[in-house]
Amino acid sequence: MKRRHFLQQAGLCAAACTGLARHGLAQATTQPKPNILFLFTDDQTYRSIHALNHPAVRTPHLDRLVRNGVTFTHAFNQGSWTGAICIASRAMLNTGQFVYRAQQSIGNERQEIAPTVPLWGETLGKNGYDTFFTGKWHNGDQALKTSFQHLGPHSGGFFPSTPVEGAAYNRPAPGNPWSPYDKSQKGHWLQEEEGGIIHSSEKWANAAVEYLQTQTGLNPFFMYVAFHAPHDPRQAPKEYLDLYPLDQIELPPNFLAEHPFDQGERHTLRDEVLAPFPRTEEAIKVHLQEYYAILTHTDAQIGRILDALEASGQAENTLIFFSADNGLAMGQHGLLGKQNQYEHSIRMPLILAGPGLPKNKTIDAPVYIHSLYATSCDLAGIATPETVEFPSLLPLIRGEKDALHECIFGSFAGFQRMIRTERYKLIVYPKAGEVQLFDLQTDPWEQTNLAADPTHAETIRSLKDRLRKLQHEVGDTLILE
């Protein structure tokens, strides 16, 4: 990539009361706006960081963020109108709007019409930020160009290795030649124009590091670095696979050979046909091995970016946000993908670190990751656009509020609707005619469906009423019986 791509606009960033000082999170009364570095992964479930909740996974650099920042342990995605959950999640993130309104404003990867609301990067750019993007976008070229002044290498959706009928799917199987470290298998292994092959995570990290090396401090920057990893095909160099011997991989307690019913296009969803039906312990261990390996490889690239930030001299005035677009099943409940309403798929990591923010702090209140738009405006002392619906996280960080949401809404196309309170989760399947009720306090792995228990009839009725109200709030027109 040429350094000329990263030339900054001339001029000085006016010193102002930042959101940090304005909200009592910093001692200074006037200082430059903080830089913002947003690190974003694809398909990373919440239970995937060593320091938080998964000792078997090696994530030393994310652990570093956990120690130096505030972690929201219950961060959610509101769902999707399409099987490509990442499209909807990114639309909500960049508009700040609830799911079905975000669909109208930006939500189509091929949508070429101009976005109808101010986008996250656009808002920061109009308020003095030098804005940069590299990696996975998946919300249309026009929205990308509207959002960012500087574009590093980037791409749309996931990187296919083979067609669905090819070796990347329905594996492991006898005679299947596919290997996650075979660079001829495409996927994350990208052909460079000047020759050679590079992993996508390294390519995006290279662009981020190069951009940081151009920073002079004249303007604050907003960097949006979106990894395709750990989305399938889950590929990494062999040394990362070797960190996770198959005989040391443990299955989750809610592993099932098959889901008890078709929750929505189960046998046709691309994510679900990566492994054969019914699931076997061997197959899920292979997929978990590859998942952990690409997570650790991505963590190494994040480490490179954090080191480059330190070397740039900008770290002390840089806010770091880390999250993922959605979670992933990886064998839990007999599923592999994210087109469901279980915790493994609707929850993802969310960490905020940087000047004025607490260190090594966890907040258990339920939030949506799409609150980052409003939070960044708040921290930077910028007016949040009126179209933004997800609230800032600062009242929770400051301890002014115990909660922002009484309950969490979830959805998948016309197949599923969900409401989650602190204790209960109700999932309704309009097409399958099924209902699930889980007591999350006693059953955190969601293994016992209480819906048929008559003692919970009133709980189900009450939750359905609240679910209908949430549908109206997020612009969902699906009618539930």
Phi, psi and omega in degrees: 000140182276140181293338180297339178296340188251014179299131182274159173290147179288161175112159180261145174282122182296135176292137183210166172290114180278168177300328180300311181289319184299329183257015175074020180263000178216158183280323185290151179264331176224135178194163179299156175301145180287145167292157178228122175247114180253118179252125192227126177250174187235119179073035178258112181289160184294329181268071187209013182240126186308309187289343184261309194200011181211082183302338182284340182265135182264110180223064186299328184277326171291326174301322178299319177293320179301314181295328186260007185214195179248130182250129173267113187280344181233072179257134190233164171245137182284352177115204188198152173269358184220159177296337174279081185303329183297328179298311181294316182298318179289328176295316177296319181299317188270347173258335187075012184258155176297161198307309188277345170277325176299327178302320182284332186275325187208349202281060173207125185298338181256005184291120183256355178286156182295140176302150186263358179226159176296131181267161187305302181297324178299315181297315179294320180298323180284353179244033170096000182272143169272116191251137186221141178227141167211148176111219186266126179254290172072027176223030174091143183296320183296318178296323179296313181293328177291328189277326192230140178281326183236128180244119169277189177300141184204169181207172181269257185280202183286167181260107179288145175264309177223166170300166183302330179275002184270188189290342180285352184241165178050051181224160005286151178207151180305131177082358180285124187270358188292137179224137182291342179251010174278107186290349177281351185275009177058229185063232179290345179277103188259137177281125178276149181298322182274010180100158182089168182233137182226145176287143183304319182297323178290324180296314180291322178294320177302316181295319180295316179298317180297319178298316179299327181290347179266352189287132180248350182086002179294317177238148170292152179243152170238112179253128179242103184247108189247105178284143170284332179289151002268030176302146176295157356292127189278093187243146178200161175302153187302325183297336177281324174297322183294342177290343187232076178302140183301325183285357176251000178280127177258138177281147176292154183295339180260023173300135174225151175290324177211151173293145186294342176205168180282106184277357178143096178058037188303316186269001179243343177298132183303319180302323188281340182265014174292331177235155182292158170259141347290160179292143174246159178300319180299314183297316182293324177297321177298315181291325176293321177303315181290325178295312180297321182296315181288331174297315181292323177295318177295320177302321178297322179290323175299320176300320177298320180292317179297321177295320178294324177297315177300316182293336182285345184080007184258358189298323185293341178243031182238124171277136178243122174250135174229134175199186178221160185285329179194175177265204183196148185278309179052050175098346178288139182057025180075013185245159174246328190268200184240010183272059181204174185248019176281159184305320184299338185252336181260353179248145180215167180291153172209114182229135175236129180221156177140187187300130177084349181269150180299156177250142175051045182244141174241144176235124185267352181299139180290134179220169171251142179296339185285001172284356182297327179303302182296323181296317181294321176298317180299313181293332182268359181071031181251141177294128178283129179304146182296338180285344181286126184255327179288128187281159176297149178274353186300322178301328176287317181296321181281349182080015179282335178228150175270338182204151174255336184225132176290328179205166185248138178258144175216155182201157168216107177045224178265009189265328189216144168224145188218144168229136182231124172257184179299325184258315190248153169231128175246127176241127179247133180245091186301321183278324180279344181072027182247155175224138175234140174230125179238138172267101188289340178289320182260348187220064185295339179268004174056060183253344185239111179277119183263005189299329182276355181280116184299338179290347181254010183300317181292324176299316180295315179300314181296318180293324178295320177298316179292326178297318179298323178293321178294323176303314179298320182296322184264003178083024181271122184262000179295131181268125177259138177285000000 
